[in-house]
Amino acid sequence: MKISCKHIFLLIVGLFVLNLLIMVQNRDAGARAKYDPSGYWIAPILPDGPRILFSEGHVIDTPEAVNATITDIYINNNAEIKVTFVIPGYEHDTAHVELTMAKWLEDENTWMSMLQRTRERGPQGDPRYGDGAKVIRGANLRLENGTALTGGEPVSGGMRFSTWFKSGPGDFGNLSGELTPISFSDGVKWRRSSDHNPASYGDPEDFQYHQFAADIIDQINRNGAWESGIYRIGVTERNRGQEGYLRFNAVADFYFDGNNEVRILDSNERKHTAGEAVAMGSCNRCHGDDMRFPTNRVHSELRHDPTVCANCHNAYTWDSRNAYAEVDGWPSLDLRTMVHKIHAGIEGYAADAYFYQQVRFPDWTFGRTPRPSQARPYPNSPGVANCTSCHVYSGEEVYSWQRQNPDPQGCSTCHGEGGMVFWQAEPGDPDYEFISATYDCGHNCASCHGEQRPFKHTPDHYHNVTEQLERLALARSHVMEVTRVENAVAGQRPVVTWRVREGDQYLDLFSGKQGSFLFKEDKELFEEGEAVRLGIGWGYGEDWTNQGVGPRSTGAIGDPFHEIAHIDNTVPGDDQTTAVTTFDSPLPETAFSGRSGFVIIEFGPEEIQLNSRLKRISLGQGPNSFLDDRRLIVDAESCLSCHATMGRHGTYADQDISSCVSCHNAGSMSRDASAVQGSVDFMYMIHGIHGTGEKRKSFDRRRDHTVDGHFIGGYSYVSYPNTILDCTACHVNDSHNPVGKDFKRLGLIADNARDMFLAGAGVAAPLSSVCYSCHEDTQSMRVNKELQHHFYHSGGNIYGEHDHAYFTDNREQCLTCHQE
């Protein structure tokens, strides 16, 4: 058949029209994805394909942690120990467990493992990882078969097991060929016969190192005498990943009278080391209820009770990976030392070949963590000075950090090499000679500082903990309130009535002791935190964009329309406790009547550091309606569980975290000098920052500091101590789950879309913006382009081709596949 050019032309036209019809149909399908009367989105029918449910895609692979209970401890022959424990919710008649036992050394204020072993690793390729030195470590028993455990007996709510402390052939003095109960009658048990032979720790001709090891071995043997005293047993799940396993810990302290009699101690009778004197909840507040460590799964995250940790992590346990065969060449793995150095970000500190200098303690009560630099890539975090974040009251009804007899070793964990070294007198110094001659002191902290000592200054005195906590309590005792808003609409000068309450008493804002609520100098000289500042913003629904205000001099976008409460624009209301502030300038045309908006009151006198407050309003002529709270997405208490106070830019948000959204909103953008010109929306920042290290390599929306060999830039130094999949750690009211509900939030300004946004477009799709905040691939450009392409074909245009209003009528189709 002969085909003419005309036929070919008509065929091409036909195919073009057909393709156009398909595109229109797809477009209409997307446009039809709107609300039905019940309030849910009706998604178009898509071709068959994979259906990854939202819940399945956000499953936490770490099982819930369970606190098991030790119900009975039995001692036979004055030396052999049997322990019985119950695992709640457990349904199997076998279990794989680790047993540890430690003795409390009252004179040394530490635990010491009654089971000892040696560890040798190396030599490592990297010189930082030691030279293969043989070191001593607290040991455990791993019991994993039917002859090791007895019972598996169902009891109310769980399963009960019993076991002797049994050793395998050749371990812990067992010379038989079977599992044999361990006898502690001779004191501490060594795993191998050579372990307490000093000659096995290095070259016997190296006398100093040989003597160093011999002294430690002798001290362990001497302290490990089996006698009356306090002991601790820990039981831990061993085999992560076995079918139906639970992460469980059981722990009990018991008193042994030296003659077979045992009494299990109540929790309030437990003996604590300084590093162990913390509330279980202190760790859980940041690491989550199940004590997860997603960026470094220590012990496979199986040991979630800190009281178990000290059985091995005590003053007699050292790090094999970073150890050297030289005097004092064994880095301590004592729990106090580890916790202090890790949370302080001490330069050079490593444990088990894992470097912790990048850890940033999230408590900003004492100031902001310094930024990394080439000169000091991991400076000490000032926040770690707030000892109260972890430490709780001791039996003497004082904080452990307020003790009148401070432990110099506790001080030196931070105030030593790599940390904030304090001054100390040395022999030969005039000051040393004067102090030692006058006060009979040397350079031991406790010899001068403590009860009945020349200097009664405690760590609290030097760290100003109580002083700072009192300032924090003062700020939280004050509440700022907006009671009325008038004429908050385009072309009008808004009038805001506000007041400040301390307890149940409203303060005099004009002539009282806090008269600095009003700024009295030239407004051009106003600095954040000096007096009250008011703001009005607007947007769509309960999300705001504040367009029309104009970029700041730095190029940042998204601030509300601000006004300083000045002596010239503020007058008393009904009395001196009520202030009425009239804005100096009218609102721009984008603040049109009926638009959803907000009013914020922030800052305050520096001596109080007031907390900002935000209320919703409806823009319009005359008095405005609403004055209620924004929808609750994240409760301030969720943030405060890790961040003892939330202060930025001179204002604080401890009482109302939504006040941060007044600037960090869907229409916000970072300043011109930022590494990447992108959104600084609050959701996007929080997801990106906390996801660094787990879901993404970096987050460079603001500070792209890099330090060769240490620090890759952005917020990569932030190590979120929980998993970012634990959405409910921050979110409330199921606000993290978009399935089956009215998804309200706005899309964000797309990457590199500043000019597009100022021209009326530049906005990415709402749901895709949320997903992208965690799932952006910052390591592979190709993989990230595939992700963006996936969003695009579900209606999730994140290239900035539309404006905010577009996405109020055109919704994404993501939840067609990603549903419950």
QUILINZI-V117743 format. One record per backbone hydrogen bond with DSSP energy under -1.0 kcal/mol. NH is the residue of the N-H (numbers start at 1). CO is the residue of the C=O. E is the energy in kcal/mol with one decimal. If there is no record, write none. Layout:
nh;co;e
NH;CO;E
NH;CO;E
This chain:
nh;co;e
8;4;-2.0
9;5;-2.6
10;6;-2.6
11;7;-2.6
12;8;-2.4
13;9;-2.4
14;10;-2.6
15;11;-2.5
16;12;-2.3
17;13;-2.6
18;14;-2.6
19;15;-2.5
20;16;-2.3
21;17;-2.5
22;18;-2.1
23;19;-2.3
24;20;-2.5
25;21;-2.5
26;22;-2.6
27;23;-2.6
28;24;-3.1
29;25;-2.5
30;26;-2.2
31;27;-2.4
32;28;-2.0
33;30;-1.4
34;32;-2.7
36;40;-2.0
39;36;-2.3
42;34;-2.1
54;819;-1.4
57;53;-2.2
59;56;-1.1
66;247;-3.3
68;249;-2.6
69;86;-2.2
71;84;-1.9
72;84;-1.4
74;82;-3.0
76;80;-2.9
79;76;-2.3
80;76;-2.9
82;74;-3.0
83;163;-2.8
84;72;-2.6
85;161;-2.5
86;69;-2.6
87;159;-3.0
89;157;-3.4
90;87;-1.3
97;143;-2.3
98;236;-2.6
99;141;-2.3
100;234;-2.2
102;232;-2.2
103;112;-2.9
104;230;-2.7
105;110;-3.0
109;105;-1.1
110;105;-1.4
112;103;-1.6
114;101;-2.8
116;189;-3.4
117;137;-2.0
119;135;-2.2
129;126;-2.4
131;323;-1.5
135;119;-2.3
137;117;-2.7
139;115;-2.8
141;99;-2.4
143;97;-2.5
148;145;-1.3
149;145;-1.3
150;162;-3.2
152;160;-1.3
153;160;-2.2
155;158;-1.9
158;155;-2.2
159;87;-1.7
160;153;-2.8
161;85;-2.7
162;150;-2.8
163;83;-2.0
165;81;-2.3
166;164;-1.3
167;180;-2.4
170;174;-2.4
171;168;-2.2
174;171;-1.8
180;167;-2.1
182;165;-4.0
184;79;-1.2
187;184;-2.4
189;114;-2.8
191;116;-2.5
195;192;-1.4
197;194;-1.9
200;197;-2.2
201;198;-1.9
206;203;-2.1
207;205;-1.7
210;206;-2.7
211;207;-2.9
212;208;-2.0
213;209;-2.3
214;210;-2.2
215;211;-2.5
216;212;-1.4
217;213;-2.4
218;214;-2.5
219;215;-2.0
220;216;-2.4
221;217;-2.5
222;218;-2.2
223;219;-2.8
224;220;-1.9
225;222;-1.0
229;256;-1.9
231;254;-2.7
232;102;-2.6
233;252;-2.5
234;100;-2.5
235;250;-3.3
236;98;-2.2
237;248;-2.1
238;96;-2.3
240;238;-1.2
242;239;-1.6
245;242;-2.0
248;246;-1.1
249;66;-1.7
250;235;-2.6
252;233;-2.0
254;231;-2.9
255;263;-2.8
256;229;-2.8
257;261;-1.9
263;255;-1.9
265;253;-3.0
269;266;-1.8
270;267;-1.1
278;276;-2.7
279;390;-1.2
282;279;-1.2
283;279;-1.1
284;280;-1.9
285;281;-1.9
287;283;-2.7
288;284;-1.6
291;288;-2.1
292;287;-2.4
296;293;-1.2
298;296;-2.4
300;297;-2.0
301;298;-2.6
302;299;-1.9
304;302;-1.0
308;305;-1.9
309;305;-1.0
310;306;-1.1
311;308;-1.5
312;309;-1.3
313;309;-3.0
314;312;-1.9
317;314;-1.4
318;136;-1.9
319;331;-2.6
324;329;-2.4
326;324;-2.3
329;326;-2.3
333;317;-2.6
335;313;-1.8
338;334;-2.8
339;335;-2.8
340;336;-2.5
341;337;-2.5
342;338;-2.8
343;339;-2.2
344;340;-1.6
346;341;-2.0
347;418;-1.9
349;346;-1.9
351;354;-2.2
354;351;-1.5
356;349;-1.6
359;356;-1.9
367;364;-1.5
381;344;-1.2
384;381;-1.4
385;382;-1.9
386;383;-2.0
387;385;-1.9
389;386;-1.9
390;387;-1.4
391;387;-2.5
392;277;-1.3
394;398;-2.3
397;394;-1.9
402;399;-2.0
411;407;-1.6
412;408;-2.3
414;411;-1.2
415;411;-2.6
416;414;-1.6
419;416;-2.4
421;419;-1.3
429;426;-2.5
433;429;-2.4
434;430;-2.5
435;431;-2.8
436;432;-2.8
437;433;-1.9
438;434;-2.3
439;435;-3.1
447;444;-1.3
448;445;-1.3
449;445;-3.2
450;455;-1.5
453;450;-1.7
455;448;-2.3
462;458;-1.4
463;459;-2.7
464;460;-1.2
468;464;-2.2
469;465;-2.6
470;466;-2.2
471;467;-1.7
472;468;-2.3
473;469;-2.4
474;470;-2.1
475;471;-2.2
476;472;-2.1
477;473;-1.2
478;475;-1.2
479;501;-3.0
481;499;-2.8
483;497;-2.4
484;497;-1.3
486;495;-2.7
487;622;-2.1
489;487;-1.7
490;591;-2.4
491;587;-2.7
492;489;-2.2
495;486;-2.5
496;581;-2.8
497;484;-2.8
498;579;-2.7
499;481;-2.2
501;479;-3.0
502;505;-3.3
503;477;-1.7
505;502;-2.0
507;500;-2.6
509;576;-2.3
515;512;-1.0
517;514;-1.3
518;515;-1.4
519;565;-2.5
525;522;-2.5
526;523;-1.4
530;527;-1.7
532;517;-2.1
533;602;-2.4
534;563;-3.3
535;600;-2.3
536;561;-1.7
537;598;-1.7
539;596;-2.1
540;543;-1.8
543;540;-2.2
545;538;-2.4
546;538;-2.5
549;546;-1.3
552;556;-2.7
555;552;-1.9
557;669;-1.6
561;536;-3.1
563;534;-2.5
565;532;-2.1
566;564;-1.1
567;519;-2.3
571;580;-2.1
573;575;-1.0
573;578;-2.5
578;575;-1.5
579;498;-2.9
580;571;-2.9
581;496;-3.0
582;569;-2.4
583;494;-2.8
587;492;-2.1
591;588;-1.8
592;590;-1.3
594;619;-3.4
595;592;-1.6
597;617;-2.8
598;537;-1.8
599;615;-2.4
600;535;-2.8
601;613;-2.3
602;533;-2.5
608;605;-1.9
609;605;-2.2
612;652;-3.2
613;601;-2.3
615;599;-2.4
616;628;-3.7
617;597;-2.3
619;595;-2.7
620;488;-1.3
624;485;-2.8
627;616;-2.4
638;635;-1.2
639;635;-1.1
640;636;-2.5
642;639;-1.4
643;639;-2.9
648;651;-2.3
651;648;-2.3
653;646;-2.7
659;656;-1.6
660;657;-1.6
661;658;-1.2
662;659;-1.3
663;660;-1.2
664;660;-2.4
665;663;-1.7
668;665;-2.1
669;557;-2.2
670;678;-2.3
672;554;-2.8
674;671;-1.9
678;676;-1.3
682;664;-1.7
685;681;-2.7
686;682;-2.6
687;683;-2.5
688;684;-2.3
689;685;-3.2
690;686;-2.3
691;687;-1.6
693;696;-2.8
694;691;-1.8
695;691;-2.6
696;691;-1.6
707;711;-2.8
710;707;-2.4
711;707;-3.0
716;713;-1.8
718;715;-2.3
726;723;-1.9
727;725;-2.1
729;726;-2.0
730;727;-1.7
731;727;-2.8
732;633;-2.1
735;732;-1.8
737;734;-1.5
741;738;-1.1
750;762;-2.5
752;677;-2.4
753;750;-1.5
757;753;-2.6
758;754;-2.4
759;755;-1.1
760;757;-1.6
761;756;-2.9
762;800;-2.3
763;802;-2.6
764;748;-3.9
765;797;-1.8
769;765;-1.8
770;766;-1.6
771;767;-2.3
772;768;-2.9
773;769;-1.4
774;771;-1.1
775;771;-2.7
776;772;-1.7
784;780;-2.2
785;781;-2.2
786;782;-1.9
787;783;-1.8
788;784;-2.4
789;785;-2.4
790;786;-2.2
791;787;-2.2
792;788;-2.3
793;789;-1.9
794;791;-1.8
795;792;-1.5
796;791;-3.1
797;795;-1.1
808;805;-1.2
809;806;-1.2
810;806;-1.6
813;794;-3.6
816;813;-1.9
817;814;-1.4
818;814;-2.5
819;817;-1.7
